[in-house]
Amino acid sequence: MYTVHIWLTNQCNMKCKYCYVDKEAESIRMDDETIWNTVRFVSSQIRTRKENNLKVHFHGGEPLLEFENLKKIVGYFKNDPDIKNASISYSMTTNGLLLDSSNIDFICDTINQLSVSIDGRECTHDRYRVRTDGSGTFVPVIEIVKELLSRNPLLRLRMTVNPDTVSELYKNVEFLVSLGASCIIQI
């Protein structure tokens, strides 16, 4: 399997207190030329290696800030004659805030392995995962997690654990399991 990680942007619609991305960094996003060159490079690797399996992981900042470019890349891969016979799977990590009725069907139908970042119960999640204005994000994220779990019981929930929250780990995992989650990733 040939795996490629595509960082669509370094920007995010949140300001998590433990984020590793430099908030003062210049905004970087893939332009059309970079997208095309990326697809051509991946396609040439698949052809050269005679690989039949391709895994594409979308990441960022927040990849759904570049939803149109994500769709463009998927379309290019789907129509690429060099890899049309390859099995392509897509994965993505998102904070969930930008999932809504305008894109959720595409995401659910296209992304084979979707990960949503949620740190557990509201008191834990909202301690670190906040909007740019400092307000918590638990309420909208938990609603989208419930919707996604109803559509895909194998949804991956990505929980960040740190020294301040490790004592709450059991209760947070218990909470996520009570929602129907069966795949909880802790980092």
Helices and strands as residue ranges (DSSP letters): E 2-9, H 32-49, E 53-60, G 63-66, H 67-79, E 87-94, H 104-110, E 113-117, H 122-128, H 138-151, E 156-159, G 166-168, H 169-178, E 183-186
